[in-house]
């Protein structure tokens, strides 16, 4: 077999291997998120499979240096890759309730991705065996082949991450990768076989097209009451917009079916979640509010409400995922307006570049598993936010966490971090209950931090909010009621609280104390 064809096969297998890893993260995300645990699991399984594959491939290549076997291995790798869409969903649903996110993602990677990665690891030792004709050139030949494999790794990574995920369904990517490997197998057979064997290898070229005719299983299962209105993979999430005609509501979900937004499909398209109303709390602390920054768009519901409810207020919205912005406008009535500016950018990067000052900053940003990215919870970030606030500025953060108990370590750490930057910090749980059981369960917690030096007592706070509700400035009727369930963190509770910094912010571990 010509050396350039051997290099081509090595290049293809290297490209597919890294594409498998990048696309694999999107298969795990609906169940385990896109956390550091998921990426660590993928990298661990990939490297382990390669190590075993290299070892087994070297021994097998010395024992049976056959082009027929090499082509067969490529075909097997292709079939295993094509099988990923059909086994990933059932495997992940089976493991979801058996393990936590860390162990679950690792076991899932082993079951779904180990075998195709292992077989791809066998390919390179065979290529070396076929290419070395003179022992004096073994280093040169081996280096050239592994260089081609590495170039393939780079291309596969960039092509999948920068191009394919934004333009193809994830499962279609796996079918395409499998088809490429089957085509590579066919090239080996045609280049090395003769006569009847070449004719017998033709089905290998036809086989890839047949797989595209198979109905692909859904990445996420939905209830019969839900109708999928929009579904697409972006560079950041698997977005799904669903309607529930019987209930008259529409919802936006990311990956693991974490609901990011929900509206009633009638009237003023109001939110179906009480937390949305509580994000008006910072307004009470800023009577002269003129400019507001939202970090996180969701369905654009709260920015739309601010624009409609508070005359003359300019609203800036920063959202990292352009597809979320598009979905908000197309399906959640987040209509463009001169006073609303929307930016597709990372929230922290936007704050670092901001030239404007804001009266209110609202943070309502969650990943696919309900987590806030760690770099938006550190002391350095809140110092940067403090730098773009007006003198009487206010920050509101929507956090999911228990309020008390061992699982509340995340809440207490975020509270401690914000309190280290802002003079006053107030806590408003979304669940209006004093029952101990409710306080140890995860819930939305609105943390409001202000630059005001004077702390308001409960009665003063109630009168402040209730007065603005009665005057019509704030149009959330029961907003003042949240004051009676506000939470004051005691010194005893703060004992296990961490100060989150860019250097040390184990947010995933803190979330792991209560999230599955």
Secondary structure, DSSP 8 states (H G I E B T S, - for coil): --HHHHHHHHHHHHHHHHHHHHHHHHHHHHHH-S-HHHHHHHHHHHHHHHHHHHHHHHHHHHH---HHHHHHHHHHHHHHHHHHHHHHHHHHHHHHTTS-HHHHHHHHHHHHHHHHHHHHHHHHHHHHHHH--SGGGHHHHHHHHHHHHHHHHHHHHHHIIIIIHHHS-HHHHHHHHHHHHHHHHHHHHHHH--THHHHHHHHHHHHHHHHTTS----SS---TT-EEEEEEE-SS-EEEEEEETTTTEEEEEETTTEEEEEEESSTT--BS-HHHHHTTHHHHT-TT--EEEEE--TTSHHHHHHHHHSTT-EEEEEES-HHHHHHHHHHS----BTTEEEEES-HHHHHHH--S-EEEEEE----TTS---GGGSSHHHHHHHHHTEEEEEEEEEEEEE-SSSGGGHHHHHHHHHHHTTSSEEEEEESS----HHHHTS-EEEEEEEES-SS---HHHHHHHHHHHHHHTSS--TTGGGGGGGEE---TTGGGG-----SS---HHHHHTTT--
